[in-house]
Amino acid sequence: MYKKIMVPVDLAHAEKLSHALDTAASLSKLYQAPVTYVGVTASTPGPLGHNPGEYDQKLAAFAAGQADAHGIETGNVTVVSHDPATDLDDALIRTVKETGSDLVVMATHIPNVVDHVWPSNGGKLATHTDASVFLVRG
């Protein structure tokens, strides 16, 4: 049913993504679909790397760790943005299209008042791509 799964990850908060990561791995096994982990970073130095190359190495190691832990085929894509906080939705929309992903599995939070004014990242992906979007809480 699904041919390619994309999972946006925030490496700074990877410990909070376990439910979404496990869900993506289970779906990967079920549909024999590779998982591409996507991280959006700035070109400026940050806690996850002095430059995008260092960040990409960490993301690649993360993807390899998921492959080993779950026995699935993985890849990774690092997207460089001048302002990841404001460009996140557009960066993920582009990456869904560029990778040919037909399913996005991503962690989400419990909705609050602000979500009625600004759409969630998952909601934006669902309305601006052809991919199915699976939001995982917890």
Contacts in CASP RR format, 6 or more apart in sequence:
PFRMAT RR
TARGET T0000
AUTHOR 0000-0000-0000
METHOD contacts of the structure
MODEL  1
MYKKIMVPVDLAHAEKLSHALDTAASLSKLYQAPVTYVGVTASTPGPLGH
NPGEYDQKLAAFAAGQADAHGIETGNVTVVSHDPATDLDDALIRTVKETG
SDLVVMATHIPNVVDHVWPSNGGKLATHTDASVFLVRG
1 31 0 8 1.000
2 27 0 8 1.000
2 31 0 8 1.000
2 33 0 8 1.000
2 102 0 8 1.000
2 103 0 8 1.000
2 132 0 8 1.000
3 31 0 8 1.000
3 33 0 8 1.000
3 102 0 8 1.000
4 33 0 8 1.000
4 34 0 8 1.000
4 36 0 8 1.000
4 99 0 8 1.000
4 100 0 8 1.000
4 101 0 8 1.000
4 102 0 8 1.000
4 103 0 8 1.000
5 24 0 8 1.000
5 27 0 8 1.000
5 28 0 8 1.000
5 31 0 8 1.000
5 33 0 8 1.000
5 34 0 8 1.000
5 35 0 8 1.000
5 36 0 8 1.000
5 101 0 8 1.000
5 103 0 8 1.000
5 104 0 8 1.000
5 105 0 8 1.000
6 35 0 8 1.000
6 36 0 8 1.000
6 38 0 8 1.000
6 95 0 8 1.000
6 96 0 8 1.000
6 99 0 8 1.000
6 101 0 8 1.000
6 103 0 8 1.000
6 104 0 8 1.000
6 105 0 8 1.000
6 131 0 8 1.000
7 20 0 8 1.000
7 21 0 8 1.000
7 24 0 8 1.000
7 35 0 8 1.000
7 36 0 8 1.000
7 37 0 8 1.000
7 38 0 8 1.000
7 104 0 8 1.000
7 105 0 8 1.000
7 106 0 8 1.000
8 37 0 8 1.000
8 38 0 8 1.000
8 39 0 8 1.000
8 40 0 8 1.000
8 92 0 8 1.000
8 104 0 8 1.000
8 106 0 8 1.000
8 121 0 8 1.000
9 17 0 8 1.000
9 21 0 8 1.000
9 37 0 8 1.000
9 38 0 8 1.000
9 39 0 8 1.000
9 59 0 8 1.000
9 62 0 8 1.000
10 17 0 8 1.000
10 39 0 8 1.000
11 39 0 8 1.000
11 48 0 8 1.000
11 55 0 8 1.000
11 58 0 8 1.000
11 59 0 8 1.000
11 62 0 8 1.000
12 47 0 8 1.000
12 48 0 8 1.000
14 62 0 8 1.000
16 107 0 8 1.000
16 138 0 8 1.000
17 107 0 8 1.000
19 107 0 8 1.000
19 136 0 8 1.000
19 137 0 8 1.000
19 138 0 8 1.000
20 105 0 8 1.000
20 106 0 8 1.000
20 107 0 8 1.000
20 136 0 8 1.000
21 66 0 8 1.000
22 70 0 8 1.000
23 105 0 8 1.000
23 134 0 8 1.000
23 136 0 8 1.000
24 35 0 8 1.000
24 105 0 8 1.000
25 35 0 8 1.000
25 66 0 8 1.000
25 69 0 8 1.000
25 70 0 8 1.000
25 71 0 8 1.000
25 72 0 8 1.000
27 33 0 8 1.000
27 103 0 8 1.000
27 105 0 8 1.000
27 134 0 8 1.000
28 34 0 8 1.000
28 35 0 8 1.000
28 70 0 8 1.000
28 72 0 8 1.000
28 73 0 8 1.000
29 70 0 8 1.000
29 71 0 8 1.000
29 72 0 8 1.000
33 103 0 8 1.000
34 72 0 8 1.000
34 73 0 8 1.000
34 74 0 8 1.000
34 75 0 8 1.000
35 63 0 8 1.000
35 66 0 8 1.000
35 72 0 8 1.000
35 73 0 8 1.000
35 74 0 8 1.000
35 75 0 8 1.000
36 63 0 8 1.000
36 74 0 8 1.000
36 75 0 8 1.000
36 76 0 8 1.000
36 77 0 8 1.000
36 99 0 8 1.000
36 101 0 8 1.000
37 59 0 8 1.000
37 62 0 8 1.000
37 63 0 8 1.000
37 66 0 8 1.000
37 74 0 8 1.000
37 75 0 8 1.000
37 76 0 8 1.000
37 77 0 8 1.000
38 76 0 8 1.000
38 77 0 8 1.000
38 78 0 8 1.000
38 79 0 8 1.000
38 92 0 8 1.000
38 95 0 8 1.000
38 99 0 8 1.000
39 55 0 8 1.000
39 59 0 8 1.000
39 76 0 8 1.000
39 77 0 8 1.000
39 78 0 8 1.000
39 79 0 8 1.000
40 78 0 8 1.000
40 79 0 8 1.000
40 80 0 8 1.000
40 81 0 8 1.000
40 84 0 8 1.000
40 87 0 8 1.000
40 88 0 8 1.000
40 91 0 8 1.000
40 92 0 8 1.000
41 48 0 8 1.000
41 49 0 8 1.000
41 52 0 8 1.000
41 55 0 8 1.000
41 78 0 8 1.000
41 79 0 8 1.000
41 80 0 8 1.000
41 81 0 8 1.000
41 84 0 8 1.000
42 80 0 8 1.000
42 81 0 8 1.000
42 82 0 8 1.000
42 83 0 8 1.000
42 84 0 8 1.000
43 51 0 8 1.000
43 52 0 8 1.000
43 80 0 8 1.000
43 82 0 8 1.000
45 51 0 8 1.000
48 54 0 8 1.000
48 55 0 8 1.000
48 58 0 8 1.000
49 55 0 8 1.000
49 58 0 8 1.000
52 78 0 8 1.000
52 80 0 8 1.000
53 78 0 8 1.000
55 78 0 8 1.000
56 76 0 8 1.000
56 78 0 8 1.000
59 76 0 8 1.000
59 78 0 8 1.000
60 75 0 8 1.000
60 76 0 8 1.000
62 76 0 8 1.000
63 74 0 8 1.000
63 75 0 8 1.000
63 76 0 8 1.000
64 74 0 8 1.000
65 74 0 8 1.000
66 72 0 8 1.000
66 74 0 8 1.000
67 73 0 8 1.000
67 74 0 8 1.000
67 75 0 8 1.000
77 95 0 8 1.000
77 98 0 8 1.000
77 99 0 8 1.000
79 91 0 8 1.000
79 92 0 8 1.000
79 94 0 8 1.000
79 95 0 8 1.000
81 87 0 8 1.000
81 88 0 8 1.000
81 91 0 8 1.000
84 91 0 8 1.000
88 121 0 8 1.000
89 121 0 8 1.000
89 124 0 8 1.000
89 125 0 8 1.000
89 128 0 8 1.000
92 104 0 8 1.000
92 121 0 8 1.000
92 124 0 8 1.000
92 125 0 8 1.000
93 124 0 8 1.000
93 125 0 8 1.000
93 128 0 8 1.000
93 129 0 8 1.000
95 101 0 8 1.000
96 104 0 8 1.000
96 125 0 8 1.000
96 129 0 8 1.000
96 131 0 8 1.000
97 129 0 8 1.000
101 131 0 8 1.000
102 130 0 8 1.000
102 131 0 8 1.000
102 132 0 8 1.000
103 131 0 8 1.000
103 132 0 8 1.000
103 133 0 8 1.000
103 134 0 8 1.000
104 122 0 8 1.000
104 125 0 8 1.000
104 129 0 8 1.000
104 131 0 8 1.000
104 132 0 8 1.000
104 133 0 8 1.000
104 134 0 8 1.000
105 134 0 8 1.000
105 136 0 8 1.000
106 121 0 8 1.000
106 122 0 8 1.000
106 125 0 8 1.000
106 133 0 8 1.000
106 134 0 8 1.000
106 135 0 8 1.000
106 136 0 8 1.000
107 135 0 8 1.000
107 136 0 8 1.000
107 137 0 8 1.000
107 138 0 8 1.000
108 120 0 8 1.000
108 121 0 8 1.000
108 122 0 8 1.000
108 135 0 8 1.000
108 136 0 8 1.000
108 137 0 8 1.000
109 137 0 8 1.000
110 137 0 8 1.000
111 120 0 8 1.000
119 127 0 8 1.000
120 135 0 8 1.000
122 133 0 8 1.000
122 135 0 8 1.000
123 133 0 8 1.000
125 131 0 8 1.000
125 133 0 8 1.000
126 132 0 8 1.000
126 133 0 8 1.000
END
